[in-house]
Amino acid sequence: MEVVKNYFENMPTLHRSMILVGGIAFFWLVESGVPLFKFKYNKWKHAWPNLFFTGTTVIINFILAFLLLQTAFWVEENNFGLINWLPEMPLWAYFLLGILFLDFFGAYLAHFTEHKIKPLWMVHLVHHSDHKVDTTTANRHHPIESVIRFIFTLMGVFLVGTPFYIIMLYQSLSVVLSQFNHANFKMPKKLDKLLSYVIVSPDMHKVHHHNLLPYTDSNYGNIFSIWDRLLGTYMELDREKIVYGVDTFPDEVKNSDLVELLKQPFQGYRKPTNLEEL
């Protein structure tokens, strides 16, 4: 574990970029070969707005990274935070708890909050309005959402007390697992179900992208599935019944246009007006 610690403590920026780009490329190839849904679409055209938002997410996180760095140094120097107040433990357990709790604050809690507060939901809607979810959807986040999620991650680093090397490992895992559970590839159902007891599997997360409630408000996790299971937000739906998008924003043309997506958080939320829309 010391080797892992030293690597992530001094992780080159190039390696972080390779994880992001390599993950997209790998899952892009896998989903092209073994697709879950055989979408009739121009894959590159669909990917364009998603890759744009991936780029803005990278830029925002790069600009704000100094805040994470300073917070990580402070909690380590002052022995502050949940994992630092626990009895001394092996390094592997320190890693595990650090990532587990960061996953709660930076992913689960941020995601849950975005679904429960209307202005935040309008920002997060950009992610849900993809009608053809694939690995490029993973980082389809409006720039405002990238800032929101950064704030939650920063809060997590402070409260959990995670040093810099755990943050680097967490962010690396978060990127890869998000690309994995959004990827449009067909995994054997039994294997997917087995994985879902530990991590957020593709079938588990795709339930979250179903266009109707209550499924949209479920399965908020990103790395670990434990938070959804413990907090009562875990749901299942047969993969063949999943329909992507959001019922109140059904226009796929607008939901595929970059300019429209940038404006989406500022549009009025249209509530269903009759039972057929529910």
C-alpha positions as MATLAB code, in Angstrom:
seq = 'MEVVKNYFENMPTLHRSMILVGGIAFFWLVESGVPLFKFKYNKWKHAWPNLFFTGTTVIINFILAFLLLQTAFWVEENNFGLINWLPEMPLWAYFLLGILFLDFFGAYLAHFTEHKIKPLWMVHLVHHSDHKVDTTTANRHHPIESVIRFIFTLMGVFLVGTPFYIIMLYQSLSVVLSQFNHANFKMPKKLDKLLSYVIVSPDMHKVHHHNLLPYTDSNYGNIFSIWDRLLGTYMELDREKIVYGVDTFPDEVKNSDLVELLKQPFQGYRKPTNLEEL';
ca = [
       0.000    0.000    0.000;
       2.964    2.324    0.502;
       3.680    2.036   -3.223;
       0.086    3.044   -3.997;
       0.325    5.919   -1.536;
       3.563    7.218   -3.063;
       2.193    6.963   -6.599;
      -0.990    8.927   -5.928;
       0.886   11.398   -3.733;
       3.045   12.270   -6.742;
       0.648   11.384   -9.559;
       1.676   13.122  -12.805;
      -0.962   15.258  -14.521;
      -0.353   13.254  -17.691;
      -1.417   10.046  -15.917;
      -4.649   11.680  -14.737;
      -5.390   12.738  -18.300;
      -4.636    9.229  -19.549;
      -7.158    7.760  -17.090;
      -9.885   10.099  -18.359;
      -9.150    9.717  -22.081;
      -8.194    6.045  -21.837;
     -11.388    5.210  -19.953;
     -13.605    6.886  -22.532;
     -11.735    5.184  -25.384;
     -11.866    1.753  -23.735;
     -15.570    1.787  -22.851;
     -16.383    3.407  -26.223;
     -14.879    0.345  -27.939;
     -16.556   -2.123  -25.565;
     -20.014   -0.605  -25.974;
     -19.561   -0.483  -29.739;
     -18.827   -4.194  -29.775;
     -21.378   -5.392  -27.204;
     -24.105   -2.710  -26.980;
     -26.933   -2.955  -24.471;
     -29.212   -0.814  -26.659;
     -28.612   -0.694  -30.402;
     -29.040    3.041  -30.801;
     -29.533    4.322  -34.333;
     -27.394    7.400  -34.025;
     -24.233    9.120  -35.154;
     -22.014    8.272  -32.198;
     -19.613   11.156  -32.805;
     -22.417   13.708  -33.184;
     -24.002   12.459  -29.960;
     -20.658   12.619  -28.174;
     -19.886   16.243  -29.095;
     -21.861   18.082  -26.369;
     -20.939   15.409  -23.812;
     -17.225   15.767  -24.564;
     -17.567   19.558  -24.427;
     -18.980   19.276  -20.905;
     -16.227   16.815  -20.015;
     -13.751   19.503  -21.038;
     -15.441   22.225  -18.982;
     -15.503   19.885  -15.973;
     -11.754   19.293  -16.310;
     -11.038   23.020  -16.623;
     -13.173   23.971  -13.600;
     -11.637   21.259  -11.439;
      -8.144   22.322  -12.541;
      -8.818   25.976  -11.684;
     -10.214   25.100   -8.242;
      -7.733   22.316   -7.458;
      -5.647   24.546   -5.189;
      -8.566   24.636   -2.716;
      -8.560   20.823   -2.507;
      -4.795   20.824   -2.119;
      -4.762   23.384    0.687;
      -7.654   21.686    2.510;
      -5.974   18.280    2.243;
      -2.734   19.665    3.659;
      -4.571   21.405    6.506;
      -6.559   18.343    7.649;
      -3.429   16.182    7.506;
      -1.308   18.655    9.468;
      -4.031   19.178   12.086;
      -5.144   15.555   12.266;
      -8.681   16.719   11.519;
     -11.606   14.701   10.142;
     -13.529   11.462   10.613;
     -10.830    9.006    9.529;
      -8.202   10.787   11.618;
     -10.290   10.563   14.793;
     -10.657    6.789   14.521;
      -8.233    4.399   16.218;
      -5.013    3.713   14.322;
      -5.633    1.326   11.438;
      -3.749   -0.379    8.600;
      -3.076    1.807    5.575;
      -5.446   -0.231    3.380;
      -8.314    0.435    5.825;
      -7.428    4.141    5.895;
      -7.636    4.181    2.097;
     -10.925    2.290    2.039;
     -12.690    4.465    4.611;
     -11.371    7.648    3.028;
     -12.687    6.695   -0.414;
     -15.949    5.351    1.009;
     -16.758    8.587    2.866;
     -15.576   10.829    0.028;
     -17.908    8.879   -2.235;
     -20.741    9.727    0.146;
     -20.101   13.479    0.285;
     -18.717   14.080   -3.202;
     -21.079   11.795   -5.130;
     -24.079   10.434   -3.223;
     -24.947   13.498   -1.115;
     -24.244   15.944   -3.947;
     -26.376   13.903   -6.329;
     -29.222   13.441   -3.831;
     -29.286   17.173   -3.077;
     -29.413   18.064   -6.762;
     -32.550   15.987   -7.141;
     -34.294   17.510   -4.127;
     -33.677   21.248   -4.633;
     -35.398   22.641   -7.724;
     -32.716   25.138   -8.924;
     -30.047   22.455   -8.537;
     -32.249   19.930  -10.335;
     -32.548   22.333  -13.286;
     -28.753   22.412  -13.463;
     -28.437   18.638  -13.102;
     -31.127   18.168  -15.746;
     -28.459   18.543  -18.439;
     -27.054   15.194  -17.361;
     -30.448   13.475  -17.366;
     -31.653   14.871  -20.685;
     -29.387   12.556  -22.693;
     -31.693   10.221  -24.617;
     -28.911    7.803  -25.564;
     -26.849    7.185  -22.461;
     -23.370    5.876  -23.149;
     -19.892    6.261  -21.670;
     -19.625    9.881  -22.884;
     -22.668   10.745  -20.745;
     -20.579   10.204  -17.594;
     -19.261   13.776  -17.500;
     -22.169   15.508  -19.219;
     -22.427   18.115  -16.463;
     -23.297   21.767  -16.916;
     -20.390   23.996  -15.758;
     -22.529   25.175  -12.833;
     -22.958   21.568  -11.720;
     -19.200   21.030  -11.921;
     -18.802   23.852   -9.386;
     -21.571   22.430   -7.175;
     -19.997   18.976   -7.141;
     -16.584   20.462   -6.421;
     -18.019   22.236   -3.358;
     -19.445   18.968   -2.040;
     -16.130   17.188   -2.645;
     -14.284   19.985   -0.845;
     -16.687   19.647    2.082;
     -16.033   15.908    2.060;
     -12.265   16.366    2.169;
     -12.648   18.704    5.146;
     -15.092   16.560    7.139;
     -13.532   13.195    6.295;
      -9.970   14.446    6.723;
      -8.569   12.850    3.579;
      -4.952   13.522    2.620;
      -4.030   14.431   -0.941;
      -3.106   10.914   -2.086;
      -6.532    9.541   -1.126;
      -8.203   12.394   -3.011;
      -6.201   11.490   -6.127;
      -7.150    7.826   -5.845;
     -10.791    8.709   -5.202;
     -10.996   10.997   -8.228;
      -9.345    8.382  -10.452;
     -11.789    5.695   -9.328;
     -14.718    8.097   -9.649;
     -13.880    8.888  -13.281;
     -13.454    5.249  -14.305;
     -16.497    3.939  -12.395;
     -18.692    6.699  -13.848;
     -17.583    5.831  -17.372;
     -18.169    2.157  -16.577;
     -21.678    2.470  -15.142;
     -22.834    4.810  -17.928;
     -21.389    2.712  -20.743;
     -23.918    1.239  -23.154;
     -22.634   -2.306  -23.014;
     -24.370   -5.563  -22.269;
     -23.072   -7.339  -19.191;
     -24.517  -10.695  -18.078;
     -27.369   -9.920  -15.687;
     -26.081  -12.209  -12.933;
     -22.626  -10.625  -13.032;
     -24.122   -7.131  -13.021;
     -26.307   -8.036  -10.042;
     -23.334   -9.506   -8.179;
     -21.243   -6.378   -8.755;
     -24.118   -4.180   -7.582;
     -23.752   -5.483   -4.032;
     -20.409   -3.661   -3.832;
     -20.114   -1.073   -6.594;
     -22.561    0.828   -8.780;
     -23.029   -1.478  -11.752;
     -24.254   -0.424  -15.216;
     -27.772   -1.832  -14.743;
     -28.057   -0.249  -11.317;
     -27.120    3.222  -12.538;
     -29.181    3.059  -15.711;
     -32.302    2.699  -13.545;
     -31.457    6.218  -12.335;
     -31.578    7.449  -15.950;
     -35.100    6.114  -16.536;
     -37.353    8.985  -17.611;
     -40.049    8.490  -14.965;
     -40.298    8.764  -11.197;
     -39.696    7.141   -8.792;
     -36.777    5.549  -10.659;
     -35.168    8.885  -11.536;
     -34.902    9.587   -7.795;
     -32.980    6.445   -6.935;
     -29.508    4.904   -7.173;
     -27.535    8.101   -6.582;
     -24.179    6.434   -5.911;
     -21.142    6.535   -8.144;
     -18.478    4.175   -6.778;
     -20.071    2.192   -3.943;
     -23.664    0.953   -3.842;
     -23.693    0.791   -0.035;
     -25.081    4.316    0.433;
     -28.180    3.672   -1.686;
     -28.794    0.376    0.078;
     -28.314    1.813    3.573;
     -30.317    4.993    2.978;
     -33.270    3.423    1.173;
     -32.712    4.911   -2.276;
     -31.845    1.652   -4.044;
     -34.274    0.520   -6.760;
     -34.319   -2.098   -9.504;
     -35.929   -2.062  -12.938;
     -35.485   -4.567  -15.729;
     -32.990   -3.155  -18.220;
     -35.366   -3.793  -21.156;
     -37.926   -1.400  -19.623;
     -35.581    1.547  -19.242;
     -36.311    4.654  -21.314;
     -33.734    7.424  -21.124;
     -34.398   11.145  -20.776;
     -36.726   13.254  -18.621;
     -40.479   13.146  -19.151;
     -40.924   16.906  -18.654;
     -38.151   17.783  -21.158;
     -38.846   15.305  -23.978;
     -37.425   17.204  -26.980;
     -34.445   15.103  -28.065;
     -33.351   17.646  -30.688;
     -33.010   20.425  -28.097;
     -31.494   18.011  -25.610;
     -28.741   17.264  -28.123;
     -27.923   20.889  -28.934;
     -25.023   22.407  -27.000;
     -26.442   25.952  -26.886;
     -29.815   24.671  -25.679;
     -28.110   22.565  -23.006;
     -26.148   25.563  -21.735;
     -29.452   27.469  -21.416;
     -31.379   24.518  -19.941;
     -30.870   25.359  -16.228;
     -32.524   28.739  -16.777;
     -35.690   27.434  -18.438;
     -38.977   27.100  -16.609;
     -39.807   23.690  -15.204;
     -42.993   22.367  -16.823;
     -45.027   20.175  -14.521;
     -47.078   17.338  -16.024;
     -50.582   18.587  -16.808;
     -52.455   15.298  -17.159;
     -52.203   11.661  -16.213;
     -50.827   10.684  -19.607;
     -47.722   12.725  -18.877;
     -47.079   11.062  -15.517;
];
